[in-house]
Amino acid sequence: MNNRGAYILFFAVVAMLQIFLLNNLTVGVRFAPMVYVVCIIMLPLEISQMRILLVGLLLGVLMDVTMGVNGLNVVATLPVAFFRRPILHFVAGFSDLAKADGVPSPERLGSYRFHRYVVSMVVLHSVLFFGFEWLSFDNFGFFLTRLLCSTASSLALDYLLIFLFMPKLSPKS
């Protein structure tokens, strides 16, 4: 993790984007993009599980405090942080991941595997977040459309952030 300054800048930009823009953006009740999960997605491959969980906890608490929801972001973000490594192992395979370092990227994981990894992480976060937010069996259609629209908009914005910041986060060779 040679680029701590780049990671801190990335974390700050994503957090401010979520807090000041996306949380106040009113496109409709079905669109609620959650881009802050990209901070967990783009952590270096060699980072320890404890640090991943710590980043997930801090990120969840920060979003809970700023969004005014008590624990919902922590409940959605911590499992995503916990399952990051198993998802990476499932998507990239044990042997390929053991020799990889740096941030996850299409060059390191392969394009198909990288996209499966990003989609898996965003879908897991969205299902947890909106599932716990909904937490009832009434109006399932609204829940499903909100989940699909928010996941699609989150993915689009996450990919934009990933490809904007990937050159800065990748270690210099």
C-alpha positions as CSV (number, residue, x, y, z in Angstrom):
1,M,0.0,0.0,0.0
2,N,2.4,2.6,-1.3
3,N,-0.2,5.2,-2.2
4,R,-1.8,6.1,1.1
5,G,-2.3,9.7,0.1
6,A,-4.1,8.6,-3.0
7,Y,-6.4,6.3,-1.0
8,I,-7.2,9.0,1.5
9,L,-8.0,11.4,-1.3
10,F,-10.2,8.7,-3.0
11,F,-12.0,8.0,0.3
12,A,-12.6,11.7,1.0
13,V,-13.8,12.4,-2.6
14,V,-16.2,9.4,-2.5
15,A,-17.5,10.2,1.0
16,M,-18.1,13.9,0.1
17,L,-19.8,12.8,-3.2
18,Q,-22.1,10.5,-1.3
19,I,-22.8,12.9,1.6
20,F,-23.1,16.3,-0.2
21,L,-24.4,15.3,-3.6
22,L,-26.1,11.9,-3.8
23,N,-27.8,12.0,-0.4
24,N,-29.4,15.3,-1.3
25,L,-30.2,14.4,-4.9
26,T,-33.9,14.0,-5.6
27,V,-34.3,12.1,-8.8
28,G,-37.2,10.0,-7.5
29,V,-37.9,7.7,-4.6
30,R,-36.7,4.7,-6.6
31,F,-33.2,6.1,-7.2
32,A,-30.8,6.1,-4.2
33,P,-27.3,5.5,-5.5
34,M,-24.9,4.3,-2.8
35,V,-21.4,4.8,-4.2
36,Y,-19.4,4.7,-1.0
37,V,-19.0,0.9,-1.3
38,V,-16.5,1.5,-4.0
39,C,-14.0,2.4,-1.2
40,I,-14.1,-1.2,-0.1
41,I,-14.1,-2.5,-3.6
42,M,-10.9,-0.6,-4.5
43,L,-8.8,-1.5,-1.4
44,P,-5.5,-3.2,-2.3
45,L,-5.6,-7.0,-2.7
46,E,-2.9,-7.6,-0.1
47,I,-4.6,-5.6,2.7
48,S,-5.5,-7.6,5.9
49,Q,-9.0,-8.7,6.7
50,M,-8.9,-6.7,9.9
51,R,-8.2,-3.5,8.0
52,I,-10.9,-4.2,5.5
53,L,-13.4,-4.6,8.4
54,L,-12.1,-1.4,10.0
55,V,-12.6,0.6,6.8
56,G,-16.1,-1.0,6.4
57,L,-17.0,0.0,10.0
58,L,-15.7,3.5,9.7
59,L,-17.3,4.0,6.4
60,G,-20.7,2.7,7.7
61,V,-20.6,4.9,10.8
62,L,-19.7,8.0,8.8
63,M,-22.6,7.4,6.4
64,D,-25.0,6.6,9.3
65,V,-24.1,9.8,11.0
66,T,-24.4,12.0,7.9
67,M,-27.5,10.3,6.6
68,G,-29.3,10.2,9.9
69,V,-30.0,6.5,9.9
70,N,-29.0,4.5,13.0
71,G,-26.9,1.6,12.0
72,L,-28.4,0.8,8.5
73,N,-25.2,1.6,6.6
74,V,-23.0,-0.3,9.1
75,V,-25.3,-3.3,8.8
76,A,-25.0,-3.2,5.0
77,T,-21.3,-2.3,4.8
78,L,-19.7,-4.6,7.3
79,P,-20.9,-7.8,5.6
80,V,-19.6,-6.4,2.3
81,A,-16.2,-5.8,3.9
82,F,-16.3,-9.3,5.5
83,F,-17.2,-11.1,2.3
84,R,-14.8,-9.1,0.1
85,R,-12.0,-11.7,0.3
86,P,-14.3,-14.7,-0.3
87,I,-15.9,-12.9,-3.3
88,L,-12.4,-12.2,-4.7
89,H,-11.4,-15.8,-4.2
90,F,-14.6,-17.0,-5.9
91,V,-14.3,-14.6,-8.8
92,A,-10.5,-14.6,-9.3
93,G,-9.5,-18.0,-8.0
94,F,-7.1,-18.8,-5.2
95,S,-4.0,-19.2,-7.3
96,D,-4.5,-16.1,-9.4
97,L,-5.2,-13.9,-6.3
98,A,-2.1,-15.1,-4.4
99,K,0.2,-13.6,-6.9
100,A,-1.8,-10.3,-7.4
101,D,-1.1,-7.1,-5.6
102,G,-2.3,-3.5,-5.9
103,V,-5.8,-2.5,-6.4
104,P,-8.3,-4.8,-8.2
105,S,-8.4,-3.9,-11.9
106,P,-9.3,-5.5,-15.2
107,E,-5.5,-5.9,-15.8
108,R,-4.9,-7.8,-12.6
109,L,-8.1,-9.9,-12.4
110,G,-9.1,-10.0,-16.1
111,S,-11.9,-7.9,-17.5
112,Y,-14.7,-10.5,-16.9
113,R,-13.6,-11.4,-13.4
114,F,-13.2,-7.7,-12.4
115,H,-16.7,-6.9,-13.6
116,R,-18.1,-9.9,-11.8
117,Y,-16.3,-8.8,-8.6
118,V,-17.6,-5.2,-8.8
119,V,-21.2,-6.3,-9.6
120,S,-21.2,-8.9,-6.8
121,M,-20.0,-6.4,-4.3
122,V,-22.5,-3.6,-5.3
123,V,-25.4,-6.1,-5.5
124,L,-24.6,-7.5,-2.1
125,H,-24.5,-4.1,-0.6
126,S,-27.7,-3.0,-2.3
127,V,-29.6,-6.1,-1.2
128,L,-28.5,-5.7,2.4
129,F,-29.1,-1.9,2.5
130,F,-32.5,-1.8,0.8
131,G,-33.6,-5.2,2.3
132,F,-33.0,-3.9,5.9
133,E,-34.6,-0.6,5.0
134,W,-37.7,-2.3,3.6
135,L,-37.9,-5.1,6.3
136,S,-41.6,-5.9,5.6
137,F,-43.6,-7.9,3.1
138,D,-45.8,-5.1,1.8
139,N,-45.3,-3.4,-1.5
140,F,-42.7,-5.8,-2.8
141,G,-42.9,-4.3,-6.3
142,F,-41.7,-0.9,-5.0
143,F,-38.8,-2.6,-3.1
144,L,-37.8,-4.5,-6.2
145,T,-37.8,-1.5,-8.5
146,R,-36.0,0.6,-5.9
147,L,-33.4,-2.1,-5.6
148,L,-32.9,-2.5,-9.3
149,C,-32.8,1.2,-10.1
150,S,-30.5,2.1,-7.2
151,T,-28.2,-0.8,-8.0
152,A,-28.0,0.2,-11.6
153,S,-27.3,3.8,-10.8
154,S,-24.7,2.8,-8.1
155,L,-22.9,0.5,-10.6
156,A,-22.7,3.3,-13.2
157,L,-21.3,5.8,-10.8
158,D,-19.0,3.2,-9.2
159,Y,-17.5,2.4,-12.6
160,L,-17.0,6.1,-13.3
161,L,-15.2,6.5,-10.0
162,I,-13.1,3.4,-10.5
163,F,-11.9,4.3,-14.0
164,L,-11.2,8.0,-12.9
165,F,-9.2,7.0,-9.9
166,M,-7.6,3.7,-10.9
167,P,-4.5,5.3,-12.4
168,K,-3.9,7.2,-9.2
169,L,-4.4,4.2,-6.9
170,S,-2.3,1.7,-8.9
171,P,1.3,1.5,-7.8
172,K,3.9,2.9,-10.1
173,S,6.1,0.2,-11.7
